[in-house]
Amino acid sequence: MFLSIKKTRFGYFISLPAKLFAIVSLAILIRLFIFEIYNVPTGSMEDTLFPGDYIIVSKLNYGPKMPQSPFEIPWINLLFYARGTGVTKNDEHWWAYKRLNGFSKVAAGDIVIFKSLTDSKKTVVKRCIGLPGNYLQISKGAIFVNSRLVKTDPTVKSLYTIWPNNFELFTRFADSLHITYTVKTTANKQYCVESTLNAEKRRMVERFRGIDSVVYLVIKGQAYPGNKQIGWSPDNFGPVLIPFKGMKIQLDRRNLLLYHQVFENELSARYRYDRDGFFYLNEKQVREYTVKQNYYFVMGDNRNYSFDSRFWGFVPEGYIIGKEVLKVFASSPAKREAPAKDNTLIRVEK
């Protein structure tokens, strides 16, 4: 009897760690290869996703990306951070980039989740606008891909200047539709308002009898690649060929500016280019470069409050985490009213 109890206790203490190990391993595999849950804290994707929304991100659609270092493995990375190496080495690649086969490829219009190009600790959600090999151009806010106008999703919203002919009537109308606006005064003392509208609300405002006109407000300021000679702005951008795997880039001055982000992403070896526009790789002059992976052009649906490809360039395929497939919990109306100008996603730990 005593021997039987002792064996049972011994078996319990052996099986319990084994069960815990199996549960943790399964959770890690699910997060690495199947799906994750994210919380959206900002409004860069309004009116599609709102701050506080929880979304499921599928890694099977595009194929799971294999970890390139232990810092990309959930919970395992805690061991490395505990040793004090995480601060300096979490951006290093220990293993080559590899992605398993998925159910589909990234398509125009997909909501894509990827690692931030400006802060490796953050994760970003945007809508894919341009695919590898596409010619993309933005003209006064209208997007053209391969010279064809891209149909705007109904949830996309932009900033407009509205000219009311009866200001009191307009305010009652705007309040009834929960339209927020900012009152502006022109040099000749005329009143107008600026408001961010999606397609449906824009049509309703245009049809309202208390409105004289609704004008798209063109965004000014410097955009990618951040060079005055090229002179692109967020609403007047391109045309530019989105880099694709195998694309050969002639290394002239303009291309060095347009695709400098590609060189920074792909060339671990030392490279430079001089004032005369000559490109050197390991101190050897090179006149042509072959791109190693595909790139994508992404934008937020809240066009005036989104830090996206218009400002920092193309998303490398290796940065893509997965596709948004389901909203599992919607935020409260109070959170939806809070303005936000960036696009960081917070990972929800299981």
C-alpha positions as CSV (number, residue, x, y, z in Angstrom):
1,M,0.0,0.0,0.0
2,F,2.8,2.4,1.0
3,L,4.7,1.5,-2.1
4,S,1.7,2.2,-4.3
5,I,1.2,5.7,-2.8
6,K,4.8,6.5,-3.2
7,K,4.8,5.6,-6.9
8,T,1.6,7.6,-7.4
9,R,3.2,10.7,-5.8
10,F,6.4,10.2,-7.8
11,G,4.4,9.9,-11.0
12,Y,2.5,13.0,-10.2
13,F,5.6,15.1,-9.7
14,I,7.0,13.8,-13.0
15,S,3.9,14.2,-15.0
16,L,3.0,17.8,-13.8
17,P,6.2,19.5,-15.2
18,A,5.7,17.4,-18.4
19,K,2.2,18.7,-18.8
20,L,3.2,22.3,-18.1
21,F,6.0,22.0,-20.6
22,A,3.6,20.6,-23.2
23,I,1.1,23.4,-22.6
24,V,3.8,26.1,-22.9
25,S,5.2,24.5,-26.0
26,L,1.8,24.4,-27.6
27,A,1.1,28.0,-26.8
28,I,4.5,29.1,-28.3
29,L,3.8,27.1,-31.5
30,I,0.4,28.6,-31.8
31,R,1.7,32.1,-31.5
32,L,4.6,31.5,-33.8
33,F,2.9,29.6,-36.6
34,I,-0.9,30.0,-36.4
35,F,-2.3,33.2,-34.9
36,E,-2.0,36.0,-32.3
37,I,-4.3,38.5,-30.7
38,Y,-3.5,42.2,-30.9
39,N,-5.0,45.3,-29.4
40,V,-5.2,48.4,-31.5
41,P,-4.4,51.5,-29.4
42,T,-4.6,54.3,-32.0
43,G,-6.8,55.6,-34.8
44,S,-4.6,55.3,-37.9
45,M,-7.0,52.7,-39.4
46,E,-10.3,54.4,-38.6
47,D,-13.1,53.8,-39.7
48,T,-12.0,50.1,-40.1
49,L,-10.3,49.5,-36.8
50,F,-10.6,51.7,-33.7
51,P,-8.4,52.2,-30.7
52,G,-9.2,49.4,-28.2
53,D,-10.3,46.9,-30.8
54,Y,-9.0,43.4,-30.4
55,I,-8.1,41.5,-33.7
56,I,-7.0,38.0,-34.6
57,V,-3.9,38.0,-36.8
58,S,-3.5,34.9,-39.0
59,K,0.0,33.7,-39.7
60,L,-1.2,30.9,-41.9
61,N,-2.5,33.1,-44.8
62,Y,0.9,34.4,-45.9
63,G,2.9,31.6,-44.3
64,P,4.5,31.8,-40.8
65,K,7.8,33.6,-40.7
66,M,10.5,31.5,-39.0
67,P,12.2,33.3,-36.1
68,Q,15.5,34.9,-37.0
69,S,16.7,35.1,-33.4
70,P,15.6,33.8,-29.9
71,F,14.3,37.3,-29.2
72,E,11.4,36.6,-31.7
73,I,10.3,33.4,-29.8
74,P,7.6,34.2,-27.2
75,W,8.6,33.5,-23.6
76,I,11.9,32.1,-24.7
77,N,13.1,35.6,-25.3
78,L,12.5,36.4,-21.6
79,L,15.5,34.2,-20.8
80,F,17.7,36.3,-23.0
81,Y,16.4,39.6,-21.6
82,A,16.9,38.3,-18.1
83,R,20.6,37.8,-18.9
84,G,20.8,41.4,-19.9
85,T,21.5,40.8,-23.6
86,G,18.1,41.9,-24.9
87,V,18.7,45.6,-25.0
88,T,21.7,45.4,-27.3
89,K,21.0,42.3,-29.3
90,N,17.3,42.0,-30.0
91,D,17.7,43.5,-33.5
92,E,20.4,41.0,-34.5
93,H,19.6,38.2,-36.9
94,W,21.0,34.9,-35.8
95,W,19.4,32.9,-38.6
96,A,18.6,33.6,-42.2
97,Y,15.1,34.8,-43.2
98,K,12.7,32.0,-44.1
99,R,8.9,31.8,-44.5
100,L,6.8,28.7,-44.7
101,N,4.2,28.3,-47.5
102,G,0.9,30.0,-46.8
103,F,-2.7,29.7,-48.1
104,S,-2.4,32.9,-50.1
105,K,-0.2,35.8,-51.0
106,V,-0.5,39.4,-49.9
107,A,-3.3,41.1,-51.9
108,A,-4.1,44.7,-52.5
109,G,-6.7,45.7,-49.9
110,D,-5.5,43.3,-47.2
111,I,-5.1,44.6,-43.7
112,V,-1.5,43.6,-42.9
113,I,0.3,43.4,-39.6
114,F,4.1,43.9,-39.7
115,K,7.1,44.9,-37.6
116,S,7.7,48.6,-37.5
117,L,10.4,49.9,-39.8
118,T,11.1,52.8,-37.4
119,D,11.0,51.0,-34.1
120,S,11.7,47.2,-33.9
121,K,9.8,46.9,-30.6
122,K,6.5,47.9,-32.2
123,T,4.1,46.3,-34.5
124,V,2.0,48.1,-37.1
125,V,-1.3,47.6,-38.8
126,K,-2.0,49.1,-42.3
127,R,-3.9,48.4,-45.5
128,C,-1.8,47.1,-48.4
129,I,-2.1,49.5,-51.4
130,G,0.7,48.4,-53.7
131,L,2.2,45.1,-54.5
132,P,5.8,44.1,-55.6
133,G,6.3,45.3,-59.2
134,N,3.4,47.7,-59.2
135,Y,3.8,51.3,-60.4
136,L,2.2,53.5,-57.8
137,Q,1.3,57.2,-57.9
138,I,-0.7,59.5,-55.7
139,S,-2.1,62.6,-57.3
140,K,-4.1,65.1,-55.1
141,G,-4.9,62.2,-52.8
142,A,-6.2,59.9,-55.5
143,I,-4.2,56.6,-55.7
144,F,-3.2,55.1,-59.1
145,V,-1.7,51.6,-59.4
146,N,-0.4,50.7,-62.9
147,S,-2.1,53.9,-64.1
148,R,-5.5,52.7,-62.8
149,L,-7.4,54.6,-60.2
150,V,-7.7,52.5,-57.0
151,K,-11.3,52.3,-55.6
152,T,-11.3,53.8,-52.2
153,D,-12.7,51.6,-49.4
154,P,-15.8,53.0,-47.8
155,T,-14.1,53.1,-44.4
156,V,-11.3,55.3,-45.6
157,K,-11.5,58.9,-44.4
158,S,-9.7,62.1,-45.3
159,L,-9.7,65.7,-44.4
160,Y,-12.1,68.1,-46.2
161,T,-12.8,71.9,-46.1
162,I,-16.5,72.5,-45.9
163,W,-18.1,75.9,-46.8
164,P,-21.5,76.3,-45.2
165,N,-23.9,78.9,-46.4
166,N,-25.8,78.7,-43.1
167,F,-23.5,78.1,-40.2
168,E,-26.1,77.5,-37.6
169,L,-28.0,75.0,-39.8
170,F,-24.7,73.2,-40.5
171,T,-23.8,72.8,-36.8
172,R,-27.2,71.2,-36.1
173,F,-26.7,68.9,-39.1
174,A,-23.2,67.9,-38.1
175,D,-24.1,67.2,-34.6
176,S,-27.0,64.9,-35.7
177,L,-24.4,62.8,-37.7
178,H,-21.8,63.0,-34.9
179,I,-19.4,64.8,-37.3
180,T,-16.6,66.6,-35.5
181,Y,-15.1,69.7,-37.1
182,T,-12.8,72.6,-36.6
183,V,-13.9,76.1,-37.4
184,K,-11.5,78.2,-39.6
185,T,-11.6,81.8,-40.6
186,T,-10.2,83.0,-43.9
187,A,-8.3,86.3,-44.6
188,N,-11.6,88.0,-45.7
189,K,-13.5,86.9,-42.6
190,Q,-15.3,84.0,-44.2
191,Y,-16.1,81.0,-42.0
192,C,-15.4,77.4,-43.1
193,V,-14.8,74.1,-41.3
194,E,-12.3,71.3,-41.6
195,S,-13.6,67.8,-40.9
196,T,-12.4,64.2,-41.5
197,L,-15.0,62.3,-43.4
198,N,-15.4,58.8,-44.9
199,A,-17.1,58.3,-48.2
200,E,-20.7,57.9,-46.8
201,K,-20.5,61.0,-44.6
202,R,-18.9,63.0,-47.4
203,R,-21.8,62.2,-49.7
204,M,-24.3,63.2,-47.0
205,V,-22.6,66.5,-46.4
206,E,-22.4,67.3,-50.2
207,R,-26.1,66.7,-50.5
208,F,-27.0,68.9,-47.5
209,R,-28.7,72.2,-48.6
210,G,-26.7,74.2,-46.0
211,I,-23.4,73.5,-47.8
212,D,-22.0,75.5,-50.7
213,S,-19.0,73.2,-51.4
214,V,-16.9,70.3,-50.0
215,V,-13.2,70.5,-51.0
216,Y,-10.6,67.8,-50.5
217,L,-7.7,69.2,-48.4
218,V,-4.4,68.3,-50.0
219,I,-1.8,67.3,-47.5
220,K,1.4,69.2,-47.9
221,G,4.9,68.6,-46.5
222,Q,7.8,66.3,-47.2
223,A,7.3,62.6,-47.9
224,Y,9.5,59.6,-48.6
225,P,12.4,59.6,-49.6
226,G,12.7,62.9,-47.8
227,N,14.6,64.7,-50.5
228,K,13.8,68.2,-51.9
229,Q,15.1,67.3,-55.4
230,I,12.4,64.6,-55.7
231,G,9.9,66.8,-53.9
232,W,7.1,64.3,-53.1
233,S,4.4,65.0,-50.6
234,P,1.9,62.7,-48.9
235,D,-0.9,63.6,-51.5
236,N,1.4,64.0,-54.5
237,F,3.7,61.0,-54.5
238,G,5.5,59.0,-57.2
239,P,5.2,57.5,-59.7
240,V,7.5,54.8,-58.3
241,L,8.1,51.1,-59.0
242,I,7.6,49.1,-55.8
243,P,10.7,46.8,-55.5
244,F,10.3,43.1,-56.1
245,K,12.6,40.1,-55.8
246,G,14.9,39.9,-58.7
247,M,14.4,43.6,-59.7
248,K,17.6,45.1,-61.1
249,I,18.1,48.7,-59.9
250,Q,20.4,50.9,-62.0
251,L,22.5,52.8,-59.4
252,D,22.1,56.3,-60.6
253,R,21.5,59.3,-58.3
254,R,17.7,59.2,-58.4
255,N,17.5,55.5,-57.7
256,L,20.0,55.8,-54.9
257,L,17.5,58.2,-53.3
258,L,14.4,56.3,-54.1
259,Y,15.6,52.9,-53.0
260,H,18.1,53.7,-50.2
261,Q,15.7,52.0,-47.7
262,V,16.1,48.7,-49.7
263,F,19.9,48.9,-49.5
264,E,19.8,49.6,-45.8
265,N,17.5,46.6,-45.3
266,E,19.3,44.1,-47.4
267,L,23.0,45.0,-47.3
268,S,24.7,43.9,-44.1
269,A,28.0,44.4,-45.9
270,R,29.5,47.9,-45.9
271,Y,28.2,50.2,-48.7
272,R,28.3,53.9,-49.5
273,Y,27.8,56.3,-52.3
274,D,29.7,59.5,-52.9
275,R,28.8,63.0,-54.1
276,D,29.2,62.0,-57.7
277,G,26.5,59.3,-57.3
278,F,28.8,56.3,-57.5
279,F,27.8,53.3,-55.4
280,Y,30.4,51.2,-53.6
281,L,29.9,47.8,-51.9
282,N,32.8,46.7,-49.8
283,E,34.8,49.5,-51.5
284,K,34.1,48.0,-54.9
285,Q,32.2,50.2,-57.4
286,V,28.8,48.7,-58.4
287,R,26.5,50.0,-61.1
288,E,23.5,47.7,-60.6
289,Y,21.9,46.0,-57.6
290,T,19.5,43.0,-57.6
291,V,16.7,43.2,-55.0
292,K,16.6,40.1,-52.7
293,Q,13.0,40.1,-51.5
294,N,9.5,41.6,-52.2
295,Y,8.3,44.9,-50.9
296,Y,4.8,46.4,-50.3
297,F,3.3,49.9,-50.1
298,V,0.9,50.4,-47.2
299,M,-1.4,53.2,-45.9
300,G,-3.7,53.8,-43.0
301,D,-7.4,54.2,-43.7
302,N,-7.4,57.4,-41.6
303,R,-5.2,59.1,-44.2
304,N,-4.4,62.4,-42.3
305,Y,-3.5,60.6,-39.1
306,S,-1.4,57.7,-40.4
307,F,2.4,57.4,-40.4
308,D,2.9,54.9,-43.3
309,S,4.7,54.2,-46.6
310,R,4.2,57.7,-47.7
311,F,6.7,58.8,-45.0
312,W,9.1,55.8,-44.4
313,G,8.9,53.8,-47.6
314,F,8.3,50.1,-48.5
315,V,7.5,47.2,-46.2
316,P,10.0,44.3,-46.7
317,E,8.3,40.9,-47.0
318,G,10.5,39.7,-44.0
319,Y,8.8,42.2,-41.7
320,I,5.3,40.9,-42.4
321,I,3.7,39.0,-39.5
322,G,0.3,38.1,-40.8
323,K,-3.2,39.2,-42.0
324,E,-6.1,40.6,-39.9
325,V,-8.9,38.1,-40.2
326,L,-11.3,38.8,-37.4
327,K,-12.2,41.5,-35.0
328,V,-13.0,39.7,-31.7
329,F,-13.9,42.7,-29.5
330,A,-14.8,46.2,-30.4
331,S,-13.8,49.2,-28.4
332,S,-16.2,51.5,-26.5
333,P,-17.5,54.6,-28.2
334,A,-15.4,56.8,-25.8
335,K,-12.2,55.2,-27.0
336,R,-13.2,55.7,-30.6
337,E,-13.5,59.4,-30.1
338,A,-10.0,59.7,-28.9
339,P,-7.7,61.0,-31.7
340,A,-4.5,59.2,-32.5
341,K,-1.7,59.9,-34.9
342,D,0.4,56.8,-34.9
343,N,-0.2,53.2,-35.6
344,T,1.4,51.1,-32.9
345,L,-0.2,47.8,-32.0
346,I,0.2,46.3,-28.5
347,R,0.7,42.5,-28.4
348,V,-1.7,40.8,-26.0
349,E,0.2,38.2,-24.0
350,K,-1.6,34.9,-23.6
